Amino acid sequence: MFDNHLYNLMLQLVEEHKVLWRIKKMYKKDAKNCKNCKVFWSKLEKDKESHIKELQAIIKNHLK
């Protein structure tokens, strides 16, 4: 069984993946006519990808 700290990290990883999926599949398409919003969603997409990589590394270290 994982301690609560590790569980929280894994739960956050799932949430980040869900948001990233929505950005890629929905939000960017919905903003197709707004340049500023497309720029925002693209920036947020990169941020989420970075968060996911960081969380994966942290979780991996905890699982060793």
C-alpha positions, 0 to 999 in steps of 0.5 A: 500500500502506498502512503498518502504522499505518493498517492497524492502525487499519482492522483495529481499525475492523472489530473494533469493527463486529463487536463492535457487531453482536454486541451489537445482534443477540445479546447484548442479546437474550440478556440480555432477562431481566436489567436490569443486563446490558441496561443494561451492553450498551446502555452498551457499544453506545454506547461502541462506536459512539463508538469507530467514529466516532472511528476513522473520522475518524482513518482519513479524515485518514490517507487524505487 
